[in-house]
Amino acid sequence: MSFQAPKGVQEYVPPQSATFLAVRAAFSGAAANAGYSYIEVPVFEDTQLFARGVGASTDVVTKEMYTFSDKGGRSITLRPEFTAGVMRSALEHGLHQGQLPVKLWTTGPAFRYESPQSGRYRQFYQFNLEAIGTEDPAVDAETIAVAWTGYQALGLTQVRLKLNTLGCKQCRPAYRAALQDFLRGLDLDEATRARVEINPLRVLDDKRPEVRAQVEDAPLITDHLCASCKAHHDRVRSLLEDLGVPWEDVPRLVRGLDYYTRTTYEFDHPLLGAQSGIGGGGRYDGLSEDIGGPPLPGIGFAVGVDRIILAVEAENLAQEAPPRVAVFGVPLGEEAARRLFRLVHELRAAGVPADMAFDGKGLKGAMKGADRSGAAYAVILGDRDIAAGAAQVKHLASGGQTAVPLAEIVTTLKERLTK
């Protein structure tokens, strides 16, 4: 039988994998420049971490998680998102007991059981950034700016920032009550009516046209903000203005996870159609307490690597696969293959990417391999060259060829490649 990748899994092979790496490098570079450190967290966690952290009433927890019992009878879940796991790790390792904020980034796959379509996969890749231990609105603006820098580094020009605030535990209850009163008067199905009582904000995030049409006149959180939340939101917006980061106020914007408070934002790319969201984040000031930690505010974002790749391709910015190597060895004979094998490893040790032809290929076949490798130079070695103590170094673009003593090849090639 012939095996295939599981349904809903997007694989990245050359040359598209070059764009995959470019996306990760753009965001990791922006994060590192802003003082964020790398953290590696498990692919699976105790199921209750996500039930309590993400929210038991969310679609993620109720419908989409990959949950199973391990051989010890423990309920384990493949991570559907990163923030809860990063917060758990920061608390477990006492990072919050040092300098605040704790600034962290990570990247890798996450898992949700969804109906696969372009830009929506069951295994998907994210870049995640978190700033834990501060309520300063400047850090809210900083996280947005880091993400914006990542998009700009990729050359994307059509990214739009949608911005909102969800209030805090002081002002949200009044808004929640007003929103529930409004939603109870709508023609909603039984499941959605149940959600109105559990988490009415989630109804605003419903993607069904018939629901979206009914909530167009729903009360706005911005009309119910306390003075502190209003000042916080105004400060974030003014700081973004100072940085030249454009935004659009979207007062009905909510996120799909329950831990969000105050600043909430999404990045959108209009060329992607229904799956236009390419990243988003916000503040989660109660998450630490939800998972058993001390009061510890935080804010962060996750960007979807898969969708950013689609956006890069939509704007015709896809990365070309870089040359695999700089030097390619062409041995003509068994002894030449042995000598070149050692020489290739000497080049690698000197920091020169190098490869060679295998399987005893003739000159014509080996030179085809050199051309396909993208190498700048080929090193050709045969019995007569060995006897003369020199190899033929060929510049593949010009065709120019010179004899170089074997003992000088590494130094010579390093010099030529740096010119």
C-alpha positions in Angstrom: 0.0 0.0 0.0 1.0 3.6 -0.5 0.9 5.9 2.6 -0.1 9.5 2.5 -0.1 12.3 5.1 -3.1 12.3 7.4 -6.1 14.4 6.4 -5.8 18.0 7.4 -2.0 18.1 7.5 -0.1 20.6 5.4 3.4 19.6 4.5 6.2 21.9 3.3 8.7 20.6 0.9 11.2 22.4 -1.3 10.9 25.0 -2.7 7.9 26.1 -0.5 9.7 25.1 2.6 12.0 28.1 2.0 9.0 30.4 2.6 8.1 28.5 5.7 11.6 29.1 7.1 11.5 32.8 6.0 8.2 33.3 7.9 9.6 31.8 11.1 12.8 33.8 10.8 11.0 37.1 10.2 9.0 36.8 13.5 11.8 35.2 15.6 14.1 38.0 14.5 11.6 40.7 15.4 11.0 39.0 18.8 14.7 38.6 19.6 15.3 42.3 18.7 12.7 43.2 21.3 14.3 41.2 24.0 12.1 38.1 23.9 13.8 34.8 24.8 13.0 31.4 23.3 11.0 28.7 25.2 10.2 25.1 24.2 7.0 23.7 25.7 5.4 20.2 25.3 3.2 19.3 22.4 0.8 17.7 24.9 -0.4 18.7 28.3 -2.9 17.7 31.0 -6.3 18.2 29.5 -7.5 20.4 32.4 -4.9 23.0 31.6 -6.7 23.8 28.4 -10.2 23.3 29.9 -9.5 25.8 32.6 -7.1 28.1 30.7 -8.8 28.3 27.3 -12.3 27.9 28.5 -14.6 24.9 29.0 -17.4 26.6 26.8 -15.2 27.4 23.8 -15.4 25.4 20.6 -11.8 24.6 20.9 -12.4 22.7 24.2 -15.8 21.3 23.4 -15.3 20.2 19.8 -11.8 20.5 18.5 -9.2 19.1 20.9 -7.3 15.9 20.3 -7.8 14.3 23.7 -6.8 10.8 24.8 -6.0 8.7 27.8 -2.4 7.6 28.1 -1.2 4.3 29.5 -1.3 5.7 33.0 -5.0 6.6 32.6 -4.2 10.3 32.5 -6.3 12.6 30.2 -3.8 14.1 27.8 -4.5 16.7 25.0 -2.4 17.8 22.1 -1.9 21.5 22.4 -4.6 23.5 20.5 -2.8 26.7 21.3 0.4 27.9 23.1 -0.5 30.5 25.7 -1.8 28.2 28.4 1.3 26.0 28.1 3.7 28.9 28.1 2.1 30.4 31.2 2.1 27.0 32.9 5.8 26.6 32.1 6.7 30.1 33.3 5.0 29.5 36.6 6.4 26.0 37.1 10.0 27.2 36.5 9.5 30.4 38.6 10.3 32.7 35.7 7.8 35.2 37.2 9.9 35.5 40.3 12.7 37.3 38.4 12.6 40.4 36.3 9.2 41.4 34.9 7.9 41.2 32.3 8.9 37.7 31.4 9.2 38.0 27.6 9.1 34.7 25.7 8.5 33.3 22.2 8.1 29.9 20.7 7.0 28.2 17.6 5.8 24.8 16.3 2.7 22.8 15.5 -0.7 22.9 17.3 -3.7 20.6 16.7 -7.4 21.1 16.3 -9.9 18.7 14.8 -11.5 20.9 12.2 -12.9 20.5 8.7 -9.8 20.9 6.5 -9.7 23.6 3.9 -7.2 26.0 2.5 -5.6 27.8 5.5 -7.4 25.7 8.1 -5.7 22.5 9.1 -5.8 19.9 11.8 -2.1 20.3 12.4 -1.1 23.9 11.9 2.0 25.9 12.7 2.1 29.0 14.8 4.6 31.6 16.0 3.7 32.6 19.6 4.9 35.5 21.7 4.1 36.3 25.3 4.9 39.1 27.8 3.9 38.1 31.3 3.8 40.2 34.5 2.9 43.7 33.4 -0.3 45.7 32.9 1.6 48.5 31.0 -0.3 49.4 27.8 3.1 50.1 26.2 3.7 46.3 26.3 0.4 45.8 24.6 1.6 48.1 21.8 5.0 46.5 21.8 3.5 43.0 21.0 1.5 44.4 18.2 4.6 46.2 16.9 6.7 43.0 17.0 4.1 41.2 14.9 3.8 44.2 12.5 7.6 44.1 12.1 7.4 40.4 11.2 4.8 41.1 8.5 6.8 44.0 7.2 10.0 42.0 7.0 8.3 39.5 4.7 7.3 42.4 2.4 3.6 42.1 3.0 1.7 45.2 2.2 -2.0 44.3 2.6 -2.0 43.3 6.3 -4.7 45.1 8.3 -4.8 45.4 12.1 -8.2 45.2 13.8 -8.2 46.5 17.3 -10.6 46.4 20.3 -10.8 46.1 24.0 -12.9 43.6 26.0 -12.8 45.5 29.3 -11.9 44.0 32.7 -13.6 42.1 35.6 -14.9 45.4 36.9 -16.7 46.7 33.8 -17.4 43.6 31.8 -20.2 42.3 34.1 -22.4 45.2 33.2 -21.7 44.8 29.5 -22.3 41.0 29.8 -25.7 41.6 31.3 -26.6 44.1 28.6 -25.4 41.8 25.9 -27.3 38.9 27.3 -30.5 40.9 27.4 -30.1 41.8 23.8 -29.2 38.2 22.7 -32.1 36.6 24.5 -34.5 38.6 22.2 -33.0 37.1 19.0 -34.1 34.1 17.0 -31.2 31.8 17.9 -30.9 28.0 17.9 -30.8 26.0 21.1 -27.0 25.6 21.3 -26.4 29.3 20.7 -29.0 30.2 23.3 -27.1 28.0 25.8 -23.9 29.9 24.9 -25.7 33.2 25.6 -26.0 32.1 29.2 -22.4 30.7 29.5 -20.3 33.2 27.5 -22.3 35.7 25.5 -19.2 37.3 24.0 -18.7 34.0 22.0 -21.9 34.7 20.1 -20.4 37.8 18.7 -17.7 35.5 17.2 -20.2 33.3 15.5 -19.3 33.0 11.8 -22.7 32.0 10.5 -24.3 34.7 8.3 -27.7 34.3 9.9 -26.2 35.0 13.4 -23.9 37.8 12.3 -26.9 39.6 10.7 -28.8 39.5 14.0 -25.9 40.7 16.2 -25.1 43.8 14.1 -27.0 46.0 16.6 -25.6 44.3 19.7 -24.4 46.6 22.5 -20.8 47.7 22.3 -18.2 47.0 25.0 -16.7 50.4 24.3 -19.9 52.0 25.7 -19.5 50.1 29.0 -15.8 50.6 29.7 -14.6 51.7 33.2 -12.3 54.7 33.3 -9.2 52.6 33.7 -10.0 50.4 30.7 -10.8 53.4 28.6 -7.6 55.1 29.5 -5.7 51.8 28.8 -7.2 51.5 25.4 -6.6 55.1 24.5 -3.0 54.7 25.5 -2.5 51.7 23.3 -3.9 53.4 20.3 -1.8 56.6 20.8 1.4 54.5 21.2 0.6 52.7 17.9 0.0 56.0 16.3 3.5 57.1 17.5 5.0 54.0 15.9 3.2 54.5 12.6 1.3 51.2 12.9 -2.2 51.7 11.3 -5.2 50.1 13.0 -8.9 49.9 12.5 -11.3 50.1 15.5 -13.6 47.0 15.4 -15.8 47.3 18.5 -17.4 43.9 18.1 -14.1 42.0 17.7 -13.7 39.1 20.1 -11.3 36.2 20.1 -12.1 32.5 20.2 -10.6 31.8 23.6 -12.1 32.8 27.0 -9.0 34.2 28.7 -8.9 37.5 26.8 -9.3 40.8 28.6 -8.8 44.5 27.6 -6.6 44.8 24.5 -7.7 42.4 21.7 -6.5 42.4 18.2 -6.3 40.5 14.9 -4.3 40.8 11.7 -6.2 40.3 8.5 -5.2 39.7 4.9 -8.0 40.5 2.4 -6.6 38.3 -0.4 -7.2 35.1 1.6 -11.0 35.1 1.5 -12.8 33.3 4.3 -9.6 32.4 6.1 -8.3 36.0 6.1 -7.1 36.0 9.7 -3.4 35.5 9.8 -2.7 36.3 13.4 -4.1 37.8 16.6 -3.7 38.2 20.3 -4.6 40.2 23.3 -4.4 40.6 27.0 -5.1 37.7 29.4 -4.9 39.2 32.9 -6.7 36.3 34.7 -5.1 33.3 33.0 -2.5 32.7 35.7 -5.1 32.5 38.4 -7.4 30.3 36.2 -4.7 27.6 36.1 -3.8 27.9 39.8 -1.1 30.6 39.7 -0.8 34.0 41.4 -2.3 37.1 40.0 -0.1 37.8 37.0 -1.2 39.9 34.0 0.0 39.0 30.5 -0.4 39.8 26.8 0.7 38.0 23.7 -0.1 36.9 20.2 -0.1 33.9 17.9 0.4 34.2 14.1 -0.6 31.4 11.7 2.5 30.4 9.7 0.3 28.4 7.2 -1.9 31.4 6.4 1.0 33.8 6.3 2.6 31.6 3.7 -0.6 31.8 1.7 -0.5 35.6 2.1 3.1 35.8 0.9 2.2 33.7 -2.1 -0.9 35.8 -2.8 1.3 38.9 -2.9 3.9 37.1 -5.1 6.6 37.3 -2.4 7.4 33.6 -2.1 11.0 32.9 -1.3 13.2 31.1 -3.8 14.9 28.0 -2.4 18.5 29.1 -1.7 21.4 27.1 -3.2 21.9 23.9 -1.2 25.7 24.2 -1.2 28.5 26.5 -2.4 30.9 23.8 -3.6 30.1 20.4 -5.3 32.7 17.7 -5.6 33.0 15.7 -8.9 35.1 12.5 -8.4 36.3 10.5 -11.4 37.2 7.1 -10.0 37.3 5.3 -6.7 40.4 6.9 -5.2 39.2 10.3 -6.3 35.9 9.7 -4.5 37.7 8.8 -1.3 39.9 12.0 -1.5 37.0 14.2 -2.3 34.9 12.7 0.4 37.5 13.9 2.9 37.9 17.3 1.2 34.1 17.9 1.3 34.1 17.3 5.1 37.1 19.7 5.4 35.1 22.4 3.6 32.1 21.9 5.8 34.3 22.1 8.9 35.6 25.4 7.5 32.1 26.7 7.2 31.7 26.1 3.5 28.5 24.3 2.5 29.6 21.4 0.3 28.3 18.2 -1.3 29.5 15.7 -3.9 28.4 13.2 -6.4 27.8 9.6 -5.2 27.3 6.2 -6.8 30.3 6.4 -9.2 28.6 8.8 -11.6 30.4 9.7 -14.8 31.6 13.3 -15.5 28.4 14.2 -17.4 26.0 13.0 -14.7 28.1 14.4 -11.9 28.2 17.8 -13.5 24.4 17.8 -13.8 24.3 17.2 -10.1 26.6 20.2 -9.6 24.4 22.4 -11.6 21.2 21.3 -9.7 22.9 21.9 -6.3 23.1 25.6 -7.0 26.9 25.5 -6.2 29.1 28.3 -7.3 32.1 26.0 -7.8 32.7 22.4 -8.8 35.9 20.6 -7.7 36.7 18.0 -10.3 39.3 15.3 -9.3 40.5 12.3 -11.4 43.5 10.0 -11.3 45.7 12.4 -13.3 44.8 15.2 -10.9 45.7 13.1 -7.9 49.1 12.3 -9.5 49.6 16.1 -10.1 48.6 16.9 -6.5 45.9 19.4 -7.8 42.2 19.5 -8.5 40.3 21.4 -11.2 38.1 24.1 -9.7 35.4 25.2 -12.1 33.3 28.4 -11.7 29.9 27.0 -12.9 28.4 30.3 -14.0 31.3 31.4 -16.2 32.8 28.0 -17.1 36.3 29.2 -16.0 38.5 26.4 -14.7 41.9 26.5 -12.9 44.1 23.9 -11.3 44.5 24.4 -7.5 46.8 22.4 -5.3 44.9 20.0 -3.1 46.4 21.4 0.1 45.2 24.9 -0.9 41.6 24.1 -2.0 39.8 25.0 1.2 41.6 28.3 1.6 41.2 29.2 -2.1 37.5 28.4 -2.2 36.8 30.4 1.0 38.6 33.4 -0.4 36.7 33.2 -3.7 33.4 32.7 -2.1 33.8 35.8 0.1 34.7 38.1 -2.8 
